[in-house]
């Protein structure tokens, strides 16, 4: 996915992963804040062994807040 304007993720519980295109996977934990640049292709979600909750903060541009990309398969998620 990518967003037309900055997106900030505030991790509130659990453990998750964030990956920006071309970058290594980062693990995130409660109280981490992840700042994603405009139109930066990325993915984020929980790890297979734990749930993750987060607050996503983003603005809209022309009434659009996200550009959904391809679905991440279970095998690809394990990378």
NUVOZA-844780 format. One record per residue: residue number from 1; z, y, x of N, C-alpha, C in turn. Coordinates in pm, whole numbers, plus 50000, padded with zeros to 5 digits. Atoms other than C-alpha are relative to their C-alpha. Layout:
<rs>
+-----+-------+-------+-------+-------+-------+-------+-------+-------+-------+
:   k :   n.Z :   n.Y :   n.X :  ca.Z :  ca.Y :  ca.X :   c.Z :   c.Y :   c.X :
+-----+-------+-------+-------+-------+-------+-------+-------+-------+-------+
: NUM :     Z :     Y :     X :     Z :     Y :     X :     Z :     Y :     X :
...
+-----+-------+-------+-------+-------+-------+-------+-------+-------+-------+
</rs>
This chain:
<rs>
+-----+-------+-------+-------+-------+-------+-------+-------+-------+-------+
:   k :   n.Z :   n.Y :   n.X :  ca.Z :  ca.Y :  ca.X :   c.Z :   c.Y :   c.X :
+-----+-------+-------+-------+-------+-------+-------+-------+-------+-------+
:   1 : 50000 : 49883 : 50084 : 50000 : 50000 : 50000 : 50000 : 50122 : 50088 :
:   2 : 49986 : 49872 : 49932 : 49982 : 50361 : 50097 : 50021 : 50108 : 49895 :
:   3 : 49964 : 49892 : 50091 : 50093 : 50688 : 49944 : 49930 : 50128 : 50044 :
:   4 : 50072 : 49879 : 49963 : 49908 : 51021 : 49931 : 50088 : 50105 : 50068 :
:   5 : 49904 : 49908 : 49938 : 50223 : 51208 : 50040 : 50112 : 49913 : 50058 :
:   6 : 49892 : 50075 : 49937 : 50523 : 51099 : 50247 : 50075 : 49912 : 49901 :
:   7 : 49907 : 50084 : 50077 : 50738 : 50812 : 50120 : 50120 : 49975 : 50089 :
:   8 : 49876 : 50032 : 49929 : 51100 : 50771 : 50223 : 50069 : 49886 : 49928 :
:   9 : 49925 : 50113 : 50055 : 51284 : 50443 : 50171 : 50143 : 50009 : 50051 :
:  10 : 49858 : 50005 : 49963 : 51664 : 50440 : 50168 : 50047 : 49861 : 49962 :
:  11 : 49958 : 50138 : 50024 : 51787 : 50083 : 50205 : 50145 : 50003 : 49952 :
:  12 : 49866 : 49994 : 50059 : 52092 : 50033 : 49981 : 50076 : 49869 : 50012 :
:  13 : 49930 : 50128 : 49980 : 52168 : 49661 : 50020 : 49901 : 49895 : 50048 :
:  14 : 50081 : 50112 : 49954 : 52043 : 49340 : 50175 : 49929 : 50028 : 50130 :
:  15 : 50078 : 49990 : 49877 : 51795 : 49294 : 50454 : 49852 : 49992 : 49963 :
:  16 : 50142 : 49999 : 50031 : 51424 : 49367 : 50450 : 49915 : 50017 : 50123 :
:  17 : 50098 : 49979 : 49894 : 51111 : 49412 : 50655 : 49907 : 50113 : 49960 :
:  18 : 50100 : 49894 : 50019 : 50878 : 49707 : 50696 : 49898 : 49982 : 50111 :
:  19 : 50105 : 50005 : 49898 : 50544 : 49695 : 50874 : 49894 : 50103 : 49969 :
:  20 : 50110 : 49904 : 50007 : 50303 : 49979 : 50935 : 49878 : 49932 : 50063 :
:  21 : 50121 : 50064 : 49949 : 49940 : 49878 : 51001 : 49991 : 50017 : 50152 :
:  22 : 50016 : 49998 : 49855 : 49896 : 49783 : 51366 : 50130 : 50006 : 50077 :
:  23 : 49869 : 49990 : 49935 : 50271 : 49803 : 51439 : 50078 : 49871 : 49980 :
:  24 : 49916 : 50119 : 50021 : 50535 : 49530 : 51482 : 50085 : 50012 : 49874 :
:  25 : 49913 : 50004 : 50118 : 50751 : 49424 : 51187 : 50139 : 50049 : 50041 :
:  26 : 49864 : 49950 : 49977 : 51085 : 49609 : 51167 : 50093 : 49942 : 49894 :
:  27 : 49900 : 50040 : 50099 : 51396 : 49469 : 51002 : 50080 : 50124 : 49962 :
:  28 : 49923 : 49885 : 50049 : 51587 : 49717 : 50787 : 50125 : 49951 : 49928 :
:  29 : 49868 : 50035 : 50053 : 51947 : 49713 : 50668 : 50058 : 50117 : 49920 :
:  30 : 49940 : 49892 : 50079 : 52175 : 49914 : 50436 : 50024 : 50126 : 50084 :
:  31 : 49988 : 49867 : 49942 : 52184 : 50287 : 50518 : 49885 : 50039 : 50091 :
:  32 : 50120 : 49962 : 49925 : 51854 : 50272 : 50712 : 49912 : 50087 : 49911 :
:  33 : 50098 : 49917 : 50069 : 51600 : 50537 : 50615 : 49868 : 49983 : 50072 :
:  34 : 50133 : 50020 : 49944 : 51232 : 50465 : 50670 : 49910 : 50110 : 49946 :
:  35 : 50091 : 49892 : 50039 : 50987 : 50757 : 50667 : 49857 : 49954 : 50026 :
:  36 : 50139 : 50046 : 49989 : 50626 : 50657 : 50599 : 49907 : 50119 : 49979 :
:  37 : 50091 : 49886 : 50002 : 50350 : 50908 : 50668 : 49900 : 49990 : 49885 :
:  38 : 50104 : 50003 : 50103 : 50091 : 51008 : 50410 : 49883 : 49911 : 50041 :
:  39 : 50109 : 50097 : 49989 : 49816 : 50746 : 50367 : 50017 : 49897 : 50111 :
:  40 : 49973 : 50104 : 49900 : 49983 : 50522 : 50629 : 50009 : 49865 : 49929 :
:  41 : 50001 : 50132 : 50063 : 49900 : 50165 : 50527 : 50122 : 49923 : 50049 :
:  42 : 49876 : 50069 : 49964 : 50220 : 49959 : 50518 : 50036 : 49897 : 49894 :
:  43 : 49942 : 50094 : 50097 : 50414 : 49682 : 50347 : 50150 : 49997 : 50024 :
:  44 : 49855 : 50011 : 49987 : 50784 : 49639 : 50278 : 50052 : 49908 : 49892 :
:  45 : 49938 : 50091 : 50097 : 51009 : 49390 : 50104 : 50118 : 49928 : 50062 :
:  46 : 49883 : 50077 : 49956 : 51304 : 49154 : 50132 : 49958 : 49892 : 50099 :
:  47 : 50023 : 50117 : 49915 : 51335 : 48882 : 50395 : 50011 : 49876 : 49912 :
:  48 : 49997 : 50120 : 50084 : 51292 : 48523 : 50266 : 50140 : 49950 : 49964 :
:  49 : 49865 : 50053 : 50021 : 51666 : 48451 : 50292 : 50096 : 50098 : 49936 :
:  50 : 49909 : 49898 : 50053 : 51807 : 48771 : 50138 : 49920 : 50094 : 49909 :
:  51 : 50062 : 49898 : 50082 : 51732 : 49024 : 49870 : 50014 : 50135 : 50068 :
:  52 : 49988 : 49865 : 49947 : 51685 : 49392 : 49944 : 49980 : 50098 : 49884 :
:  53 : 50023 : 49891 : 50095 : 51727 : 49698 : 49727 : 49984 : 50129 : 50079 :
:  54 : 50024 : 49873 : 49933 : 51607 : 50043 : 49818 : 49966 : 50106 : 49896 :
:  55 : 50044 : 49885 : 50078 : 51547 : 50386 : 49677 : 49873 : 50050 : 50068 :
:  56 : 50126 : 49948 : 49947 : 51187 : 50500 : 49722 : 49981 : 50142 : 49948 :
:  57 : 50017 : 49859 : 50035 : 51131 : 50875 : 49726 : 49860 : 50042 : 50043 :
:  58 : 50134 : 49953 : 49967 : 50778 : 51009 : 49706 : 49957 : 50104 : 49898 :
:  59 : 50058 : 49901 : 50090 : 50586 : 51297 : 49556 : 49864 : 49948 : 49953 :
:  60 : 50134 : 50040 : 50045 : 50263 : 51269 : 49362 : 49898 : 50104 : 50044 :
:  61 : 50112 : 49913 : 49971 : 49926 : 51414 : 49446 : 49896 : 49973 : 49892 :
:  62 : 50094 : 50017 : 50112 : 49701 : 51469 : 49145 : 50044 : 49885 : 49909 :
:  63 : 49940 : 50101 : 50089 : 49934 : 51245 : 48938 : 49993 : 49858 : 50057 :
:  64 : 50007 : 50132 : 49937 : 49903 : 50956 : 49187 : 50109 : 49990 : 50107 :
:  65 : 49894 : 50017 : 49901 : 50198 : 50818 : 49390 : 49974 : 49882 : 50094 :
:  66 : 50024 : 50116 : 49915 : 50056 : 50494 : 49534 : 49857 : 49952 : 49985 :
:  67 : 50131 : 50066 : 49997 : 49731 : 50327 : 49631 : 50028 : 49855 : 50040 :
:  68 : 49970 : 50140 : 49973 : 49790 : 49953 : 49598 : 49886 : 49937 : 50078 :
:  69 : 50098 : 50067 : 49916 : 49612 : 49743 : 49857 : 49998 : 49852 : 49963 :
:  70 : 50008 : 50143 : 50027 : 49561 : 49368 : 49889 : 50139 : 49939 : 49982 :
:  71 : 49875 : 50072 : 50020 : 49833 : 49126 : 49774 : 50038 : 49926 : 50128 :
:  72 : 49953 : 50073 : 49883 : 50046 : 48977 : 50051 : 50037 : 49859 : 49957 :
:  73 : 49972 : 50140 : 50033 : 50047 : 48596 : 50036 : 50131 : 49956 : 50063 :
:  74 : 49878 : 50055 : 49944 : 50356 : 48386 : 50107 : 49988 : 49968 : 50147 :
:  75 : 50021 : 50033 : 49859 : 50209 : 48265 : 50436 : 49996 : 50125 : 50085 :
:  76 : 50012 : 49875 : 49924 : 50123 : 48616 : 50550 : 50135 : 50071 : 50008 :
:  77 : 49869 : 49936 : 50002 : 50468 : 48738 : 50449 : 50089 : 49945 : 50109 :
:  78 : 49917 : 50064 : 49898 : 50623 : 48493 : 50696 : 49972 : 50051 : 50140 :
:  79 : 50035 : 49951 : 49866 : 50449 : 48665 : 50990 : 50107 : 50092 : 50055 :
+-----+-------+-------+-------+-------+-------+-------+-------+-------+-------+
</rs>
